[in-house]
Amino acid sequence: MQTRSELEIYVHIPFCVRKCNYCDFLSFPSDENARNEYISALYNEIGLSGKRYEKFNVAHRSGEGLCVTSFFAGGGTPTVIGGKGLAELLRRVKEAFVFSKDAEITAECNPGTVTEKDLILLRNAGFNRLSIGLQSAVEGELKSLGRIHDFGRFKETYDAAVSAGFDNINVDIMTAIPGQSTVSLAETIEKILHLDPRPEHISAYSLIIEPGTMFYDMNERGELKLPSEDTERLMHWQVIDTLEKNGYRLYELSNLALPGYECRHNTGYWTGKQYLGFGLGAASYFGDERFTNTRNMAEYLGFWGQPGIYQERPLEEKEVLSLEDKMSEFMFLGLRMTDGIDCDEFRIRFGLDIKDVYGAEIDKHTKEGLLLKEGKRLRLSRRGQDVANYVFADFV
């Protein structure tokens, strides 16, 4: 009998209160009518997709078909549709797909966009993980980023989440912010560690200046005071070293967790699990195909705004992965994990010895001290993490 295979689901809520100065995500402010129109189309996409994948998603024959082991509502700021809206969204997804009893169910949240009542609704609906975007605990840095909150508002949201029963909370922070120093970064880290209880998970991302953002234009005009590349790396390791001294473990290049609280959803991306994405610009990986929904709202609403028979969804891009593509992704995504990759798993998955495929590349980076061989595992060294993209380029 076929056993249930694991599936991850991501739903994109593109709305936010205000676009941040650094943000190049598919997100934008909206009014209530626009949100309602989008959510209605989103429900159609989810429901009809459940029917399309019904032969895989065998809900009534125990032990067969797909089983959702993680769900992630991201954005944008998903909480702008309210606790009731997110609870209904989860209900619709559960109606279309089978969830495992211990599925990880996450909602992203920005401070000031959610009340304790909303958080209680989320918790009662089945959400068991919350990801809160702090970015910095320093008021000047938050203003520079264009955030709508201060640290006090963040703490109110965090405390409300704890009161609502969330015991698996991620906090996002950012390094290399304009005007940031190692001293101000230490203040942010200290304030996080003094939260009661401490967050179970911390994501620490270095600011990247992306085209199409306000920061990009400001940087082109010479108006941004950015840390040097050396200071940026110093800040990166400052976060990791401080948090690891306080019980956290770096398990991926930008993510740390207390033992047992590693994000299962994101780990699935890095280890090659199948996932379906719903909503504007959402990406999917299923079978041998990788595809991304249209990023054009008019096209999305035009197709999904009317219920009907499922046809081919409007896509931004679609590709069928070759064996070479899959092996490449196994390497450069797997090496993002600090435990690295299992060479035996490579052979089991692809029927080839890793040395026969990537022997030259592995030898090169091992001699450079960027890759470490530990038994059957291969992982980035600390220096290798600093130049990870250089290493990954040889496996693409």
Residue pairs with C-beta under 8 A, 6 or more apart in sequence:
1 63
1 64
2 63
2 64
2 65
3 63
3 64
4 63
4 64
4 65
4 66
4 67
4 98
4 100
5 56
5 65
5 66
5 67
5 274
6 66
6 67
6 69
6 268
6 273
6 274
7 66
7 67
7 68
7 69
7 97
7 273
7 274
7 275
7 276
8 68
8 69
8 70
8 71
8 72
8 265
8 268
8 269
8 273
8 274
8 275
8 276
9 68
9 70
9 71
9 72
9 93
9 97
9 275
9 276
9 277
9 278
10 71
10 72
10 74
10 265
10 275
10 276
10 277
10 278
10 282
10 283
11 42
11 46
11 71
11 72
11 73
11 74
11 78
11 89
11 93
11 277
11 278
11 279
11 282
12 26
12 74
12 75
12 76
12 277
12 278
12 279
12 280
12 281
12 282
13 73
13 74
13 75
13 76
13 77
13 78
13 80
13 81
13 279
14 26
14 27
14 28
14 30
14 38
14 75
14 76
14 279
14 280
14 281
14 297
15 27
15 28
15 29
15 30
15 34
15 35
15 38
15 75
15 76
15 77
15 80
15 81
16 27
16 28
16 29
16 75
16 76
16 77
16 80
16 110
17 29
17 77
17 80
17 110
17 112
17 113
17 148
18 29
18 146
18 148
19 27
19 28
19 29
19 146
19 214
20 145
20 146
20 147
21 144
21 145
21 146
21 213
21 214
21 215
21 218
22 145
22 146
22 207
22 209
22 210
22 213
22 214
22 215
23 213
24 210
24 211
24 212
24 213
25 75
25 76
26 76
26 280
26 281
26 295
27 75
27 76
27 77
30 38
35 80
35 81
37 301
37 305
38 280
38 297
38 300
38 301
39 81
39 85
39 89
40 305
41 300
41 301
41 303
41 304
41 305
42 89
42 278
42 279
42 304
43 89
43 92
44 304
44 305
44 306
44 307
45 278
45 279
45 304
45 313
46 92
46 93
46 96
46 278
47 92
47 95
47 96
47 307
48 307
48 308
48 309
48 310
49 96
49 276
49 278
49 310
50 57
50 95
50 96
50 97
51 96
51 310
52 310
53 66
53 97
53 276
55 65
56 65
56 66
57 65
57 66
57 96
57 97
57 98
58 64
58 65
58 66
58 98
59 65
59 98
65 98
66 97
66 98
66 274
67 98
67 99
67 100
68 93
68 97
68 98
68 99
68 100
68 103
69 99
69 100
69 102
69 103
69 104
69 264
69 268
69 273
70 103
70 104
70 105
70 106
70 264
70 265
70 268
71 90
71 93
71 99
71 103
71 104
71 105
71 106
71 265
72 106
72 108
72 265
73 86
73 89
73 90
73 106
73 107
73 108
74 108
75 108
76 108
77 108
77 109
77 110
77 113
78 86
78 107
78 108
78 109
79 86
79 107
79 108
79 109
79 110
79 113
79 114
79 118
80 113
81 89
82 118
83 114
83 115
83 117
83 118
83 119
83 120
83 121
83 122
83 125
84 118
84 121
86 107
86 118
86 121
86 122
86 125
86 127
87 121
87 122
87 124
87 125
90 105
90 125
90 126
90 127
91 125
93 278
94 126
99 105
104 128
104 129
104 168
104 263
104 264
104 265
105 126
105 127
105 128
105 129
106 127
106 128
106 129
106 130
106 131
106 170
106 263
106 265
107 122
107 127
107 129
107 130
107 131
108 131
108 133
109 130
109 131
109 132
109 133
109 157
109 161
110 132
110 133
110 148
110 149
111 132
111 133
111 134
111 148
111 149
111 153
111 154
111 156
111 157
111 158
112 148
112 149
112 153
112 157
113 148
114 157
114 160
115 160
116 160
116 163
116 164
119 130
119 160
119 161
119 163
119 164
119 166
120 164
120 165
122 130
122 164
123 164
123 165
123 166
127 166
128 166
128 168
129 166
129 168
129 169
129 170
129 263
130 161
130 166
130 168
130 169
130 170
131 169
131 170
131 171
131 172
131 201
131 203
132 154
132 157
132 158
132 161
132 169
132 170
132 171
132 172
133 147
133 172
134 151
134 154
134 171
134 172
134 173
134 188
134 192
135 141
135 142
135 145
135 147
135 172
135 173
135 174
135 177
136 142
136 145
136 147
136 173
136 174
136 177
136 180
136 184
136 188
137 151
137 154
137 187
137 188
137 191
137 192
138 151
138 180
138 184
138 187
138 188
139 150
139 151
140 179
141 177
141 178
141 179
141 180
141 184
142 149
142 150
142 151
144 177
144 178
144 179
145 174
145 177
146 214
149 157
151 191
155 195
158 169
158 171
158 195
158 199
161 169
162 169
162 197
167 197
167 200
168 200
168 201
168 261
169 199
169 200
169 201
170 199
170 200
170 201
170 202
170 203
170 263
171 192
171 195
171 199
171 201
171 202
171 203
172 202
172 203
172 205
173 188
173 189
173 192
173 202
173 203
173 204
173 205
173 239
174 204
174 205
174 206
174 207
175 185
175 204
175 205
175 206
175 207
175 232
175 235
175 236
175 239
176 206
176 207
176 226
176 227
176 231
176 232
176 235
177 207
178 207
178 215
178 224
178 225
178 226
179 225
180 227
180 235
181 227
182 231
182 234
182 235
182 238
185 235
185 238
185 239
186 238
186 242
189 238
189 239
189 242
189 243
192 198
192 199
192 202
193 243
193 246
198 246
198 258
200 257
200 258
200 261
201 255
201 256
201 257
201 258
201 261
201 262
201 263
202 239
202 243
202 248
202 255
202 256
202 257
203 254
203 255
203 256
204 236
204 239
204 240
204 254
204 255
204 256
205 254
206 232
206 235
206 236
206 254
207 215
207 226
209 215
209 216
209 219
209 224
209 226
210 216
215 224
218 224
219 226
227 235
233 386
239 256
240 250
240 256
243 250
243 256
244 250
244 256
247 258
247 259
248 256
248 257
248 258
249 256
249 257
249 258
249 259
250 256
250 338
251 257
251 262
251 267
251 337
251 338
251 339
252 262
252 266
252 267
252 270
252 336
252 337
252 338
253 336
253 338
253 385
253 388
255 262
255 263
255 266
257 263
267 337
268 275
269 275
269 333
270 333
270 334
270 336
270 337
271 333
271 334
271 337
272 326
272 329
272 330
272 333
272 334
274 285
274 286
274 287
275 283
275 284
275 285
275 286
276 284
276 286
277 283
277 284
277 292
277 293
278 293
279 293
280 293
280 294
280 295
280 297
280 300
281 292
281 293
281 294
281 295
281 316
282 292
282 293
283 290
283 291
283 292
283 293
284 290
284 291
284 292
284 293
288 320
288 321
289 318
289 319
289 320
289 321
290 318
290 319
290 321
291 315
291 317
291 318
291 319
292 315
292 316
292 317
292 318
293 300
293 313
293 314
293 315
293 316
294 300
294 303
294 313
294 314
294 315
294 316
295 316
296 314
299 314
300 314
303 313
303 314
304 313
319 325
321 329
323 350
326 349
326 350
327 346
327 350
327 352
327 357
327 358
328 395
328 396
330 341
330 346
330 349
330 350
331 341
331 358
331 392
331 395
332 392
332 395
332 396
334 340
334 341
335 341
335 378
335 379
335 380
335 388
335 391
335 392
335 395
336 388
337 379
338 379
338 380
338 385
339 377
339 379
340 372
340 374
340 377
340 378
340 379
340 380
341 377
341 378
341 379
342 376
342 377
343 354
343 376
343 377
343 378
344 376
346 352
346 353
346 354
347 353
347 354
350 357
354 362
354 378
355 362
358 395
361 394
361 395
362 371
362 373
362 378
364 394
365 371
365 384
365 391
365 394
366 372
366 373
369 381
369 383
369 384
370 380
370 381
370 383
370 384
370 387
370 390
370 391
371 378
371 379
371 380
371 381
371 384
371 391
372 378
372 379
372 380
372 381
372 384
380 388
380 391
384 391
